[in-house]
Amino acid sequence: MKKTTLATLIVLSAAGAYTSQDSFQNIQVDGTNISIPQGSYQTAAGVVRIAKDQTVQVTAVTSLRVEDEEMVLPKTPLNPGTWKGNGKLSKLRVANITACGSVDPESITVVRKNRSPLKEGEDYLAEKRWGRIVKGPSGAVADNEPVFVSYTCRLQRLDTVAADKAGKVLYLEGKESMIAPPLPALPDGCIVLFNVYRPYDSSVLLQSNIFLNEVDAKTVATGSTPGRTPKTLAKLKAGEPVTIVCWGDSVTVGADLENPQDRYSNQLEQRLKAKFPRADITVTNISIGGTQSAYWLKGWDEKKTEGCTFARVLAAKPDLVTLEFVNDTSIPIARSR
């Protein structure tokens, strides 16, 4: 197994500044093991002194087996490569969105009530990335005939490698989830060295799976860097009423979270109220999953969804609007003008 080092990684400190690459150059990744040599490691959260050479093992991620999910196969086209369409496997759905890539593509089996197997490509068609099953061209499955689908849901996880005050390296395992796995809690007095992402079907640890995930405006240049929102900031500091609209698609909805109340608009409101307790802050979430900005601005009729109009944003009379449309990445350049 080829060994790699963290010296080639872009590693961010938990405090938001870049971690010194030089101090991490001797850390090695080998299969499912991470070796941290004795020494001092400079992070923005402080100097971490590792008492002796230590190795941590990155544990495997488990999976969830679904047996005999009953469904009636729709006649609609498969529409391969897209989340749109009927025939969605229900156990892959979390907060009304499919965990894309979770299903093990080799694990799907479909049988009749009498347990006789159906043949993929003939009796049924499968969109395995998005977990959808529809009728095949053979016509062997009758209308309204129940079939039973079995499959494996792969899970993912975020772990943390930290050090305590004595210089002992700790491997903290996070909670497995189909989508948006949370980081484990950091014990008191410990400092994060880096986090470890275990994606679907990750048998070995890759260099790209190691990172620290907390960043701020010092490390990520955005359109909201200091000085870009002077009027809103002045009202917050003066304790005046402030209205903010979070506008977007399913990410803003919070559809990729087990608890949609954890969505970023709620966290934004909570953090602003904590920082500016005198201000009267209202954060309104105006978002619809699966939309693109043009649906709201140009009146395109591809998304026939009630309320998909920018007039709702204007009606809120916001001081500030945040926008997120990851779905805009699929708009052809010529069409977006």
Secondary structure, 3 states (H helix, E strand, C coil): CCCEEHHHCCCECCCCCECCCHHHCCCEEECCEEEECCEEEEECCEEEEECCCEEEECCCCCEEEEEEEEEECCCCCCCCCCCCCCCECHHHEECCEECCCCECCCCCEEECCCCCECCECCCEEEECCCCEEEECCCCCCCCCCEEEEEEEEECEEEEEEEECCCCCEEEECCCCECCCCCCCCCCCCCEEEEEEEECCCCCCCCHHHEECCCCCCCCCCCCCCCCCCHHHHHHHHCCCEEEEEEEECHHHHCCCCCCHHHCHHHHHHHHHHHHCCCCEEEEEEEECCCCCHHHHHCCCCCCCCCCCCCHHHHHCCCCEEEEECHHHHHCCHHHHC
